[in-house]
Amino acid sequence: MSSLHIHLVWSTKDRQPFLREEGFRTEMHAYLGGVSGRLDCTPVIVGGTEDHVHLLCRFARTITVADWVKELKRTSSQWAKTRGGDLVAFAWQAGYGAFTVSASNVEAVRSYFENQKEHHRVRTFQEEYRGFLRKHGIEWDERYVWD
């Protein structure tokens, strides 16, 4: 048995607002949750804004974080491109953030996801992401973190 909750976050390529249309964004969140669930990484909540996504999931014991994220990005990008229009150019950034969340903090993280619109009225994705890196004691190089 295990109880590992992981908060994933990544952006669209070049922070393009591919997820600006709320209906499509909602569908993308549902799609990502479905893929994660099929990989036995049970979603707690999926959220985000026009240029990035957050997933909070109970992590499976049978997959690596890298393989999980690779499959989430690969399948959702393929799915988005089938929607046509501007979405034929849809792409995610190459990188991602993965942060552990204690069971006692899951509800606070859920609340954070639910309030994404409010957070991003005053804070960009880059500012938010730098905050996560600082909070988790991760050093980074600006030249490589935004690809």
PyMOL commands that set and color helices and strands:
alter all, ss='L'
color gray80, all
select helices_A, chain A and resi 13-15+22-38+65-81+85-89+103-114+116-119+125-135+142-145
alter helices_A, ss='H'
color red, helices_A
select strands_A, chain A and resi 5-11+42-49+52-58+97-101
alter strands_A, ss='S'
color yellow, strands_A
deselect
rebuild
show_as cartoon
